[in-house]
């Protein structure tokens, strides 16, 4: 099998690495000649909407996939007549529009925070009247890692929030006093088989994921079952093939849908060492029509993102159960340069190991024991 991947970032890089162990050849398309994926496998340099570059990617490939959700839908739709594009472009289209995403979640029975579409400043003021404050104004398209968002706490600051998101079509979403942020990752194969990994607890700072704990500590089985049911409903509704991530808010005994990612996901990086089959391997298995792998865990795991700067490797590699993944990117503030996975037999041991990682951003007083 040969897989063409639109995007050559760290997710593409880890897909290429997973393909090597499966005997699946991967080639990536990225505007940068020195993309992370280009360091580990063949790559085409070109923009994501360049028909010639997309045609080169598809030549000789059996299937095309993508590693981020802001790929131009029209470009991948054009490839559908030549070969399978998985996950299907319909999923990509939904994930690129927060309004369509909320409609899908509601349609399959996944509760969401109260929201309203906002097309202009007057619409924002009307939405504030119906939703109330505090609330979060989010662009409908192209937001990630906290970008394209503004928290609105006072009605008189509505104009500032509208400017902050670029005065583009948006949604106003009620601010949720959640207990914690979770994500569920699931994979669906070509013949409809589905596997779900354990729910993950996520910790963000400045809108960027910093730490994931797998499985989410002190998790009631009913929440795992609910998250899996919602993921299965979305997968089946979209006739989805590949890995899907859904970000969730836990509020008491309920789950609210935040957003979805039709691809492998940052909160699933721990699966490389912490699961019997990683999200990257299972994504390739799914889109290539291969049997899905076991998603059971080996103990517990944590994933720490390296943001802005990379620590020295030696202190990290001295930690039992620690695995360092570098992406080969130039350091700059707010940029994901790599991640560390730490595995252990239980939460207490995991906490002690993660505590030895320099600069890890977590309040150890609140880490579950």
Residue, then its C-alpha position, 0 to 999 in steps of 0.5 A: x500500500x502507498x498512502x499520500x498525506x496532505x500535510x507534512x507537520x509532526x502528525x504527518x511525520x508520525x504517520x510516516x514512521x508508523x507506516x514503516x513498521x506496517x510496510x505502508x509507504x507514505x509520501x507527504x505534501x507540504x509547502x515547506x521543503x524542510x517539513x518534519x515529515x520530509x525528515x523521515x520520508x519522501x515529500x512533495x513541496x507544494x501548496x495544498x490547493x495546487x492541482x499539479x502538486x495534489x495530482x503528483x501526490x495521488x500518482x501511484x497512491x492507493x489512498x489519500x489522507x490528511x494530517x490537519x483539518x484546514x486542508x482546502x476541501x475542494x482540492x481533496x474532493x477533486x481527488x475523490x474521482x481518482x482514488x479514496x480520500x479518507x477520512x471522507x471530505x464531508x468530515x473535513x467540511x464539517x470540522x472546518x465550520x464550527x456551526x456545522x460541527x455543533x449542528x452535527x453534535x446536536x443531531x447525534x445527541x451529543x449536548x453542546x454549550x448554548x451557541x448562536x451564529x454571529x455574522x456582524x457586530x449587531x449579530x454579536x450584540x443580539x447573541x449576547x442578549x440570548x446567550x448571556x455572559x460570560x461567553x466565548x466568541x469563536x471564528x467559524x473557520x480556521x481556529x486552533x490552539x486558542x487562535x480565533x477566539x475571544x472571551x467576552x465578559x462585559x457587553x460593552x466590550x463586544x466591539x473589542x471582541x469582534x475586532x479580536x476575531x477579525x470581524x469574520x463569521x463566528x459563533x458565540x458560545x456560552x462559557x462552560x464552568x466545566x470540571x475538566x476537559x476530556x477527549x475521546x479518540x476512536x478509529x473506524x475501519x473500511x468495513x465499519x469496525x470501531x475501536x475506542x481508546x480510553x478517555x483522556x484528561x487534557x490540561x491547556x495553557x494559553x489555548x495550547x494543550x500542555x498535558x494529557x493523562x491517559x486514562x483520565x483519572x477517577x473516571x466513572x465508567x458511565x462517562x467512558x461508555x457515553x463518550x464511546x457512544x457519541x464517537x460511534x454515532x459521529x463515525x457512523x453518521x459521516x461514514x467515517x474511516x480513520x481516526x477521529x478525536x472529539x474534545x469534550x467538557x465534563x460537567x458533573x456526570x454529563x459530557x458536552x461536545x466542544x469540537x472534533x478533529x478528523x485526523x490523528x490528534x495531539x491528545x493521542x500522542x501517548x498511544x505510541x508508547x502507552x497503547x498496544x496500537x498507536x493512533x498513527x498505526x490504527x489510522x493507517x490500518x483503517x484507511x488501507x483496509x487492514x485489520x484494526x489493532x488492539x487499543x488496550x493500555x499498558x498501565x497509565x500514561x502522560x503526554x507533555x508537549x514541548x512548547x517554544x523551547x526544547x529541554x536537554x535530552x539527558x534529564x528526560x531520558x533518565x526518567x523511567x518510562x520516558x520517551x522523547x519525540x522531537x519534531x525538528x522544528x526551529x524554536x519560537x514562542x508557542x510552537x510545538x517542538x516535540x512531546x514526551x510520553x511517560x508510562x507507569x504502572x499507576x497514577x502515583x508513580x506516573x506523577x512522580x516521573x512527570x514531576x522530574x520533567x523540567x518545566x512541566x506545567x501542572x499544579x501537582x497539588x491537584x493531580x489525582x492520586 
